Each structure stands twice: as structure tokens, then as C-alpha cells.
Amino acid sequence: MNERFASDTAELYNKIAADQGLGFELERFSAAAATHEGLREALTRLREVPLSFLEPVYEPASALSWIENGGTSA
């Protein structure tokens, strides 16, 4: 992982955690980032598997519209 990106991201998470009154431990962030880096390729492949047997899932792009329409299917 790009060190500058990791540093910027850690700083952002630290600010978000502080805003929510939560603690932020750089060691835990670093461990999570390393795990994500190690699993990125496998997760990408997994995300590409079609799950046509599941009910439709609202994507974040359409979630606001869904909520604005009362949270029910059209």
C-alpha cells in the first residue's frame, strides 16, 4: 500500500473516530490495511461472481431513491 495514501487514510479515520467519540489505534488500522491488501485480489474475484439466486439488492447509488420512496419496492 502506498505509504502516503495509508497515512492520509489513517489520519482521516482518526478524525472520523474522534468526531464519533471513538478511539483510534494506528496499529489496528495498519493490521486491517495489511489484511485488505493481502486479500484484495481474492475479494475482487469474489465480487465478480454473479449471485442471481439472491433477491435484488439495492446498490448505494439507488438507496436514496429507495428511501425517498418509502423504503418499498416500486
mmCIF file as gemmi writes it, N, C-alpha and C atoms, coordinates in Angstrom:
data_model
loop_
_atom_site.group_PDB
_atom_site.id
_atom_site.type_symbol
_atom_site.label_atom_id
_atom_site.label_alt_id
_atom_site.label_comp_id
_atom_site.label_asym_id
_atom_site.label_entity_id
_atom_site.label_seq_id
_atom_site.pdbx_PDB_ins_code
_atom_site.Cartn_x
_atom_site.Cartn_y
_atom_site.Cartn_z
_atom_site.occupancy
_atom_site.B_iso_or_equiv
_atom_site.pdbx_formal_charge
_atom_site.auth_seq_id
_atom_site.auth_asym_id
_atom_site.pdbx_PDB_model_num
ATOM 1 N N . MET Axp A 1 ? 0.852 -1.173 0 1 0 ? 1 A 1
ATOM 2 C CA . MET Axp A 1 ? 0 0 0 1 0 ? 1 A 1
ATOM 3 C C . MET Axp A 1 ? 0.898 1.236 0 1 0 ? 1 A 1
ATOM 4 N N . ASN Axp A 2 ? 0.517 2.212 -0.791 1 0 ? 2 A 1
ATOM 5 C CA . ASN Axp A 2 ? 1.249 3.46 -0.863 1 0 ? 2 A 1
ATOM 6 C C . ASN Axp A 2 ? 1.303 4.088 0.521 1 0 ? 2 A 1
ATOM 7 N N . GLU Axp A 3 ? 2.52 4.406 0.992 1 0 ? 3 A 1
ATOM 8 C CA . GLU Axp A 3 ? 2.669 4.926 2.357 1 0 ? 3 A 1
ATOM 9 C C . GLU Axp A 3 ? 1.933 6.25 2.561 1 0 ? 3 A 1
ATOM 10 N N . ARG Axp A 4 ? 1.967 7.127 1.56 1 0 ? 4 A 1
ATOM 11 C CA . ARG Axp A 4 ? 1.281 8.425 1.69 1 0 ? 4 A 1
ATOM 12 C C . ARG Axp A 4 ? -0.225 8.219 1.761 1 0 ? 4 A 1
ATOM 13 N N . PHE Axp A 5 ? -0.742 7.311 0.917 1 0 ? 5 A 1
ATOM 14 C CA . PHE Axp A 5 ? -2.174 7.001 0.938 1 0 ? 5 A 1
ATOM 15 C C . PHE Axp A 5 ? -2.565 6.435 2.292 1 0 ? 5 A 1
ATOM 16 N N . ALA Axp A 6 ? -1.778 5.507 2.805 1 0 ? 6 A 1
ATOM 17 C CA . ALA Axp A 6 ? -2.07 4.906 4.108 1 0 ? 6 A 1
ATOM 18 C C . ALA Axp A 6 ? -2.059 5.96 5.202 1 0 ? 6 A 1
ATOM 19 N N . SER Axp A 7 ? -1.107 6.878 5.139 1 0 ? 7 A 1
ATOM 20 C CA . SER Axp A 7 ? -1.015 7.934 6.145 1 0 ? 7 A 1
ATOM 21 C C . SER Axp A 7 ? -2.227 8.858 6.076 1 0 ? 7 A 1
ATOM 22 N N . ASP Axp A 8 ? -2.603 9.259 4.855 1 0 ? 8 A 1
ATOM 23 C CA . ASP Axp A 8 ? -3.78 10.128 4.686 1 0 ? 8 A 1
ATOM 24 C C . ASP Axp A 8 ? -5.039 9.419 5.161 1 0 ? 8 A 1
ATOM 25 N N . THR Axp A 9 ? -5.172 8.148 4.817 1 0 ? 9 A 1
ATOM 26 C CA . THR Axp A 9 ? -6.35 7.376 5.206 1 0 ? 9 A 1
ATOM 27 C C . THR Axp A 9 ? -6.408 7.202 6.717 1 0 ? 9 A 1
ATOM 28 N N . ALA Axp A 10 ? -5.289 6.905 7.343 1 0 ? 10 A 1
ATOM 29 C CA . ALA Axp A 10 ? -5.249 6.749 8.796 1 0 ? 10 A 1
ATOM 30 C C . ALA Axp A 10 ? -5.632 8.061 9.476 1 0 ? 10 A 1
ATOM 31 N N . GLU Axp A 11 ? -5.156 9.169 8.937 1 0 ? 11 A 1
ATOM 32 C CA . GLU Axp A 11 ? -5.494 10.473 9.516 1 0 ? 11 A 1
ATOM 33 C C . GLU Axp A 11 ? -6.999 10.738 9.385 1 0 ? 11 A 1
ATOM 34 N N . LEU Axp A 12 ? -7.56 10.406 8.244 1 0 ? 12 A 1
ATOM 35 C CA . LEU Axp A 12 ? -8.994 10.594 8.037 1 0 ? 12 A 1
ATOM 36 C C . LEU Axp A 12 ? -9.792 9.744 9.026 1 0 ? 12 A 1
ATOM 37 N N . TYR Axp A 13 ? -9.435 8.456 9.157 1 0 ? 13 A 1
ATOM 38 C CA . TYR Axp A 13 ? -10.141 7.583 10.099 1 0 ? 13 A 1
ATOM 39 C C . TYR Axp A 13 ? -9.99 8.069 11.533 1 0 ? 13 A 1
ATOM 40 N N . ASN Axp A 14 ? -8.841 8.606 11.849 1 0 ? 14 A 1
ATOM 41 C CA . ASN Axp A 14 ? -8.628 9.154 13.189 1 0 ? 14 A 1
ATOM 42 C C . ASN Axp A 14 ? -9.593 10.311 13.444 1 0 ? 14 A 1
ATOM 43 N N . LYS Axp A 15 ? -9.774 11.181 12.454 1 0 ? 15 A 1
ATOM 44 C CA . LYS Axp A 15 ? -10.69 12.311 12.59 1 0 ? 15 A 1
ATOM 45 C C . LYS Axp A 15 ? -12.137 11.833 12.698 1 0 ? 15 A 1
ATOM 46 N N . ILE Axp A 16 ? -12.5 10.858 11.892 1 0 ? 16 A 1
ATOM 47 C CA . ILE Axp A 16 ? -13.866 10.319 11.94 1 0 ? 16 A 1
ATOM 48 C C . ILE Axp A 16 ? -14.128 9.691 13.31 1 0 ? 16 A 1
ATOM 49 N N . ALA Axp A 17 ? -13.179 8.909 13.798 1 0 ? 17 A 1
ATOM 50 C CA . ALA Axp A 17 ? -13.336 8.265 15.1 1 0 ? 17 A 1
ATOM 51 C C . ALA Axp A 17 ? -13.462 9.313 16.201 1 0 ? 17 A 1
ATOM 52 N N . ALA Axp A 18 ? -12.626 10.335 16.162 1 0 ? 18 A 1
ATOM 53 C CA . ALA Axp A 18 ? -12.685 11.389 17.182 1 0 ? 18 A 1
ATOM 54 C C . ALA Axp A 18 ? -14.03 12.1 17.14 1 0 ? 18 A 1
ATOM 55 N N . ASP Axp A 19 ? -14.552 12.348 15.938 1 0 ? 19 A 1
ATOM 56 C CA . ASP Axp A 19 ? -15.845 13.006 15.796 1 0 ? 19 A 1
ATOM 57 C C . ASP Axp A 19 ? -16.967 12.177 16.417 1 0 ? 19 A 1
ATOM 58 N N . GLN Axp A 20 ? -16.812 10.862 16.375 1 0 ? 20 A 1
ATOM 59 C CA . GLN Axp A 20 ? -17.823 9.966 16.929 1 0 ? 20 A 1
ATOM 60 C C . GLN Axp A 20 ? -17.541 9.589 18.382 1 0 ? 20 A 1
ATOM 61 N N . GLY Axp A 21 ? -16.479 10.155 18.945 1 0 ? 21 A 1
ATOM 62 C CA . GLY Axp A 21 ? -16.134 9.855 20.33 1 0 ? 21 A 1
ATOM 63 C C . GLY Axp A 21 ? -15.507 8.476 20.499 1 0 ? 21 A 1
ATOM 64 N N . LEU Axp A 22 ? -14.895 7.975 19.443 1 0 ? 22 A 1
ATOM 65 C CA . LEU Axp A 22 ? -14.29 6.643 19.477 1 0 ? 22 A 1
ATOM 66 C C . LEU Axp A 22 ? -12.77 6.756 19.508 1 0 ? 22 A 1
ATOM 67 N N . GLY Axp A 23 ? -12.149 5.721 19.997 1 0 ? 23 A 1
ATOM 68 C CA . GLY Axp A 23 ? -10.697 5.662 19.98 1 0 ? 23 A 1
ATOM 69 C C . GLY Axp A 23 ? -10.214 5.14 18.635 1 0 ? 23 A 1
ATOM 70 N N . PHE Axp A 24 ? -9.003 5.475 18.279 1 0 ? 24 A 1
ATOM 71 C CA . PHE Axp A 24 ? -8.411 5.01 17.029 1 0 ? 24 A 1
ATOM 72 C C . PHE Axp A 24 ? -6.998 4.563 17.312 1 0 ? 24 A 1
ATOM 73 N N . GLU Axp A 25 ? -6.718 3.318 16.981 1 0 ? 25 A 1
ATOM 74 C CA . GLU Axp A 25 ? -5.381 2.778 17.211 1 0 ? 25 A 1
ATOM 75 C C . GLU Axp A 25 ? -4.716 2.525 15.878 1 0 ? 25 A 1
ATOM 76 N N . LEU Axp A 26 ? -3.613 3.21 15.629 1 0 ? 26 A 1
ATOM 77 C CA . LEU Axp A 26 ? -2.904 3.08 14.365 1 0 ? 26 A 1
ATOM 78 C C . LEU Axp A 26 ? -2.478 1.633 14.106 1 0 ? 26 A 1
ATOM 79 N N . GLU Axp A 27 ? -2.134 0.904 15.158 1 0 ? 27 A 1
ATOM 80 C CA . GLU Axp A 27 ? -1.709 -0.484 14.984 1 0 ? 27 A 1
ATOM 81 C C . GLU Axp A 27 ? -2.839 -1.338 14.399 1 0 ? 27 A 1
ATOM 82 N N . ARG Axp A 28 ? -4.064 -1.11 14.897 1 0 ? 28 A 1
ATOM 83 C CA . ARG Axp A 28 ? -5.212 -1.874 14.387 1 0 ? 28 A 1
ATOM 84 C C . ARG Axp A 28 ? -5.511 -1.49 12.949 1 0 ? 28 A 1
ATOM 85 N N . PHE Axp A 29 ? -5.418 -0.199 12.641 1 0 ? 29 A 1
ATOM 86 C CA . PHE Axp A 29 ? -5.622 0.246 11.266 1 0 ? 29 A 1
ATOM 87 C C . PHE Axp A 29 ? -4.584 -0.387 10.351 1 0 ? 29 A 1
ATOM 88 N N . SER Axp A 30 ? -3.326 -0.371 10.771 1 0 ? 30 A 1
ATOM 89 C CA . SER Axp A 30 ? -2.25 -0.935 9.957 1 0 ? 30 A 1
ATOM 90 C C . SER Axp A 30 ? -2.475 -2.416 9.707 1 0 ? 30 A 1
ATOM 91 N N . ALA Axp A 31 ? -2.921 -3.138 10.733 1 0 ? 31 A 1
ATOM 92 C CA . ALA Axp A 31 ? -3.192 -4.568 10.579 1 0 ? 31 A 1
ATOM 93 C C . ALA Axp A 31 ? -4.346 -4.795 9.612 1 0 ? 31 A 1
ATOM 94 N N . ALA Axp A 32 ? -5.399 -3.989 9.725 1 0 ? 32 A 1
ATOM 95 C CA . ALA Axp A 32 ? -6.549 -4.124 8.828 1 0 ? 32 A 1
ATOM 96 C C . ALA Axp A 32 ? -6.157 -3.787 7.396 1 0 ? 32 A 1
ATOM 97 N N . ALA Axp A 33 ? -5.359 -2.748 7.213 1 0 ? 33 A 1
ATOM 98 C CA . ALA Axp A 33 ? -4.915 -2.363 5.875 1 0 ? 33 A 1
ATOM 99 C C . ALA Axp A 33 ? -4.065 -3.467 5.247 1 0 ? 33 A 1
ATOM 100 N N . ALA Axp A 34 ? -3.195 -4.08 6.029 1 0 ? 34 A 1
ATOM 101 C CA . ALA Axp A 34 ? -2.357 -5.167 5.52 1 0 ? 34 A 1
ATOM 102 C C . ALA Axp A 34 ? -3.206 -6.378 5.149 1 0 ? 34 A 1
ATOM 103 N N . THR Axp A 35 ? -4.211 -6.687 5.95 1 0 ? 35 A 1
ATOM 104 C CA . THR Axp A 35 ? -5.109 -7.8 5.639 1 0 ? 35 A 1
ATOM 105 C C . THR Axp A 35 ? -5.866 -7.529 4.356 1 0 ? 35 A 1
ATOM 106 N N . HIS Axp A 36 ? -6.381 -6.319 4.215 1 0 ? 36 A 1
ATOM 107 C CA . HIS Axp A 36 ? -7.099 -5.95 2.987 1 0 ? 36 A 1
ATOM 108 C C . HIS Axp A 36 ? -6.192 -6.077 1.772 1 0 ? 36 A 1
ATOM 109 N N . GLU Axp A 37 ? -4.986 -5.581 1.896 1 0 ? 37 A 1
ATOM 110 C CA . GLU Axp A 37 ? -4.018 -5.657 0.797 1 0 ? 37 A 1
ATOM 111 C C . GLU Axp A 37 ? -3.779 -7.112 0.392 1 0 ? 37 A 1
ATOM 112 N N . GLY Axp A 38 ? -3.634 -7.984 1.39 1 0 ? 38 A 1
ATOM 113 C CA . GLY Axp A 38 ? -3.386 -9.401 1.107 1 0 ? 38 A 1
ATOM 114 C C . GLY Axp A 38 ? -4.566 -10.111 0.477 1 0 ? 38 A 1
ATOM 115 N N . LEU Axp A 39 ? -5.776 -9.666 0.792 1 0 ? 39 A 1
ATOM 116 C CA . LEU Axp A 39 ? -6.982 -10.335 0.285 1 0 ? 39 A 1
ATOM 117 C C . LEU Axp A 39 ? -7.618 -9.625 -0.905 1 0 ? 39 A 1
ATOM 118 N N . ARG Axp A 40 ? -7.06 -8.494 -1.327 1 0 ? 40 A 1
ATOM 119 C CA . ARG Axp A 40 ? -7.689 -7.685 -2.373 1 0 ? 40 A 1
ATOM 120 C C . ARG Axp A 40 ? -8.001 -8.478 -3.635 1 0 ? 40 A 1
ATOM 121 N N . GLU Axp A 41 ? -7.044 -9.238 -4.137 1 0 ? 41 A 1
ATOM 122 C CA . GLU Axp A 41 ? -7.256 -9.997 -5.373 1 0 ? 41 A 1
ATOM 123 C C . GLU Axp A 41 ? -8.379 -11.027 -5.22 1 0 ? 41 A 1
ATOM 124 N N . ALA Axp A 42 ? -8.383 -11.75 -4.119 1 0 ? 42 A 1
ATOM 125 C CA . ALA Axp A 42 ? -9.423 -12.753 -3.88 1 0 ? 42 A 1
ATOM 126 C C . ALA Axp A 42 ? -10.789 -12.085 -3.716 1 0 ? 42 A 1
ATOM 127 N N . LEU Axp A 43 ? -10.845 -10.958 -3.024 1 0 ? 43 A 1
ATOM 128 C CA . LEU Axp A 43 ? -12.117 -10.248 -2.847 1 0 ? 43 A 1
ATOM 129 C C . LEU Axp A 43 ? -12.642 -9.721 -4.171 1 0 ? 43 A 1
ATOM 130 N N . THR Axp A 44 ? -11.757 -9.24 -5.031 1 0 ? 44 A 1
ATOM 131 C CA . THR Axp A 44 ? -12.174 -8.77 -6.351 1 0 ? 44 A 1
ATOM 132 C C . THR Axp A 44 ? -12.786 -9.905 -7.154 1 0 ? 44 A 1
ATOM 133 N N . ARG Axp A 45 ? -12.144 -11.065 -7.131 1 0 ? 45 A 1
ATOM 134 C CA . ARG Axp A 45 ? -12.689 -12.229 -7.848 1 0 ? 45 A 1
ATOM 135 C C . ARG Axp A 45 ? -14.044 -12.632 -7.271 1 0 ? 45 A 1
ATOM 136 N N . LEU Axp A 46 ? -14.175 -12.61 -5.956 1 0 ? 46 A 1
ATOM 137 C CA . LEU Axp A 46 ? -15.428 -12.984 -5.303 1 0 ? 46 A 1
ATOM 138 C C . LEU Axp A 46 ? -16.556 -12.021 -5.676 1 0 ? 46 A 1
ATOM 139 N N . ARG Axp A 47 ? -16.235 -10.742 -5.733 1 0 ? 47 A 1
ATOM 140 C CA . ARG Axp A 47 ? -17.252 -9.743 -6.09 1 0 ? 47 A 1
ATOM 141 C C . ARG Axp A 47 ? -17.744 -9.903 -7.522 1 0 ? 47 A 1
ATOM 142 N N . GLU Axp A 48 ? -16.954 -10.542 -8.372 1 0 ? 48 A 1
ATOM 143 C CA . GLU Axp A 48 ? -17.334 -10.729 -9.772 1 0 ? 48 A 1
ATOM 144 C C . GLU Axp A 48 ? -18.281 -11.908 -9.977 1 0 ? 48 A 1
ATOM 145 N N . VAL Axp A 49 ? -18.478 -12.734 -8.966 1 0 ? 49 A 1
ATOM 146 C CA . VAL Axp A 49 ? -19.353 -13.897 -9.084 1 0 ? 49 A 1
ATOM 147 C C . VAL Axp A 49 ? -20.809 -13.438 -9.03 1 0 ? 49 A 1
ATOM 148 N N . PRO Axp A 50 ? -21.584 -13.74 -10.081 1 0 ? 50 A 1
ATOM 149 C CA . PRO Axp A 50 ? -22.997 -13.335 -10.051 1 0 ? 50 A 1
ATOM 150 C C . PRO Axp A 50 ? -23.764 -14.133 -9.002 1 0 ? 50 A 1
ATOM 151 N N . LEU Axp A 51 ? -24.614 -13.452 -8.277 1 0 ? 51 A 1
ATOM 152 C CA . LEU Axp A 51 ? -25.416 -14.092 -7.239 1 0 ? 51 A 1
ATOM 153 C C . LEU Axp A 51 ? -26.888 -14.002 -7.639 1 0 ? 51 A 1
ATOM 154 N N . SER Axp A 52 ? -27.217 -14.553 -8.794 1 0 ? 52 A 1
ATOM 155 C CA . SER Axp A 52 ? -28.562 -14.435 -9.351 1 0 ? 52 A 1
ATOM 156 C C . SER Axp A 52 ? -29.616 -15.148 -8.505 1 0 ? 52 A 1
ATOM 157 N N . PHE Axp A 53 ? -29.218 -16.022 -7.619 1 0 ? 53 A 1
ATOM 158 C CA . PHE Axp A 53 ? -30.177 -16.743 -6.783 1 0 ? 53 A 1
ATOM 159 C C . PHE Axp A 53 ? -30.665 -15.913 -5.599 1 0 ? 53 A 1
ATOM 160 N N . LEU Axp A 54 ? -30.06 -14.751 -5.383 1 0 ? 54 A 1
ATOM 161 C CA . LEU Axp A 54 ? -30.476 -13.885 -4.283 1 0 ? 54 A 1
ATOM 162 C C . LEU Axp A 54 ? -31.506 -12.877 -4.76 1 0 ? 54 A 1
ATOM 163 N N . GLU Axp A 55 ? -32.291 -12.372 -3.818 1 0 ? 55 A 1
ATOM 164 C CA . GLU Axp A 55 ? -33.251 -11.317 -4.145 1 0 ? 55 A 1
ATOM 165 C C . GLU Axp A 55 ? -32.489 -10.086 -4.615 1 0 ? 55 A 1
ATOM 166 N N . PRO Axp A 56 ? -33.163 -9.19 -5.328 1 0 ? 56 A 1
ATOM 167 C CA . PRO Axp A 56 ? -32.467 -7.959 -5.744 1 0 ? 56 A 1
ATOM 168 C C . PRO Axp A 56 ? -31.939 -7.201 -4.525 1 0 ? 56 A 1
ATOM 169 N N . VAL Axp A 57 ? -30.759 -6.682 -4.668 1 0 ? 57 A 1
ATOM 170 C CA . VAL Axp A 57 ? -30.13 -5.921 -3.6 1 0 ? 57 A 1
ATOM 171 C C . VAL Axp A 57 ? -29.964 -4.494 -4.091 1 0 ? 57 A 1
ATOM 172 N N . TYR Axp A 58 ? -30.391 -3.533 -3.285 1 0 ? 58 A 1
ATOM 173 C CA . TYR Axp A 58 ? -30.269 -2.142 -3.669 1 0 ? 58 A 1
ATOM 174 C C . TYR Axp A 58 ? -28.819 -1.698 -3.533 1 0 ? 58 A 1
ATOM 175 N N . GLU Axp A 59 ? -28.314 -1.139 -4.588 1 0 ? 59 A 1
ATOM 176 C CA . GLU Axp A 59 ? -26.958 -0.616 -4.587 1 0 ? 59 A 1
ATOM 177 C C . GLU Axp A 59 ? -26.977 0.773 -3.947 1 0 ? 59 A 1
ATOM 178 N N . PRO Axp A 60 ? -25.839 1.213 -3.416 1 0 ? 60 A 1
ATOM 179 C CA . PRO Axp A 60 ? -25.8 2.545 -2.793 1 0 ? 60 A 1
ATOM 180 C C . PRO Axp A 60 ? -26.301 3.658 -3.714 1 0 ? 60 A 1
ATOM 181 N N . ALA Axp A 61 ? -26.065 3.537 -5.014 1 0 ? 61 A 1
ATOM 182 C CA . ALA Axp A 61 ? -26.497 4.582 -5.941 1 0 ? 61 A 1
ATOM 183 C C . ALA Axp A 61 ? -28.013 4.726 -5.97 1 0 ? 61 A 1
ATOM 184 N N . SER Axp A 62 ? -28.735 3.643 -5.712 1 0 ? 62 A 1
ATOM 185 C CA . SER Axp A 62 ? -30.191 3.718 -5.754 1 0 ? 62 A 1
ATOM 186 C C . SER Axp A 62 ? -30.815 3.711 -4.358 1 0 ? 62 A 1
ATOM 187 N N . ALA Axp A 63 ? -30.009 3.644 -3.327 1 0 ? 63 A 1
ATOM 188 C CA . ALA Axp A 63 ? -30.531 3.557 -1.963 1 0 ? 63 A 1
ATOM 189 C C . ALA Axp A 63 ? -31.308 4.8 -1.561 1 0 ? 63 A 1
ATOM 190 N N . LEU Axp A 64 ? -30.789 5.981 -1.899 1 0 ? 64 A 1
ATOM 191 C CA . LEU Axp A 64 ? -31.504 7.205 -1.538 1 0 ? 64 A 1
ATOM 192 C C . LEU Axp A 64 ? -32.877 7.251 -2.188 1 0 ? 64 A 1
ATOM 193 N N . SER Axp A 65 ? -32.943 6.879 -3.455 1 0 ? 65 A 1
ATOM 194 C CA . SER Axp A 65 ? -34.227 6.855 -4.152 1 0 ? 65 A 1
ATOM 195 C C . SER Axp A 65 ? -35.177 5.89 -3.454 1 0 ? 65 A 1
ATOM 196 N N . TRP Axp A 66 ? -34.669 4.742 -3.066 1 0 ? 66 A 1
ATOM 197 C CA . TRP Axp A 66 ? -35.477 3.733 -2.388 1 0 ? 66 A 1
ATOM 198 C C . TRP Axp A 66 ? -36.024 4.282 -1.072 1 0 ? 66 A 1
ATOM 199 N N . ILE Axp A 67 ? -35.163 4.957 -0.302 1 0 ? 67 A 1
ATOM 200 C CA . ILE Axp A 67 ? -35.586 5.535 0.981 1 0 ? 67 A 1
ATOM 201 C C . ILE Axp A 67 ? -36.612 6.639 0.743 1 0 ? 67 A 1
ATOM 202 N N . GLU Axp A 68 ? -36.363 7.486 -0.251 1 0 ? 68 A 1
ATOM 203 C CA . GLU Axp A 68 ? -37.281 8.586 -0.546 1 0 ? 68 A 1
ATOM 204 C C . GLU Axp A 68 ? -38.657 8.086 -0.983 1 0 ? 68 A 1
ATOM 205 N N . ASN Axp A 69 ? -38.705 6.866 -1.536 1 0 ? 69 A 1
ATOM 206 C CA . ASN Axp A 69 ? -39.982 6.286 -1.956 1 0 ? 69 A 1
ATOM 207 C C . ASN Axp A 69 ? -40.619 5.456 -0.85 1 0 ? 69 A 1
ATOM 208 N N . GLY Axp A 70 ? -40.192 5.656 0.357 1 0 ? 70 A 1
ATOM 209 C CA . GLY Axp A 70 ? -40.809 4.985 1.493 1 0 ? 70 A 1
ATOM 210 C C . GLY Axp A 70 ? -40.189 3.653 1.845 1 0 ? 70 A 1
ATOM 211 N N . GLY Axp A 71 ? -39.104 3.292 1.203 1 0 ? 71 A 1
ATOM 212 C CA . GLY Axp A 71 ? -38.414 2.044 1.532 1 0 ? 71 A 1
ATOM 213 C C . GLY Axp A 71 ? -39.145 0.812 1.051 1 0 ? 71 A 1
ATOM 214 N N . THR Axp A 72 ? -39.935 0.946 0.012 1 0 ? 72 A 1
ATOM 215 C CA . THR Axp A 72 ? -40.624 -0.215 -0.541 1 0 ? 72 A 1
ATOM 216 C C . THR Axp A 72 ? -40.291 -0.353 -2.018 1 0 ? 72 A 1
ATOM 217 N N . SER Axp A 73 ? -40.447 -1.545 -2.538 1 0 ? 73 A 1
ATOM 218 C CA . SER Axp A 73 ? -40.206 -1.774 -3.957 1 0 ? 73 A 1
ATOM 219 C C . SER Axp A 73 ? -41.271 -1.069 -4.783 1 0 ? 73 A 1
ATOM 220 N N . ALA Axp A 74 ? -40.872 -0.615 -5.944 1 0 ? 74 A 1
ATOM 221 C CA . ALA Axp A 74 ? -41.809 0.11 -6.832 1 0 ? 74 A 1
ATOM 222 C C . ALA Axp A 74 ? -42.836 -0.82 -7.41 1 0 ? 74 A 1
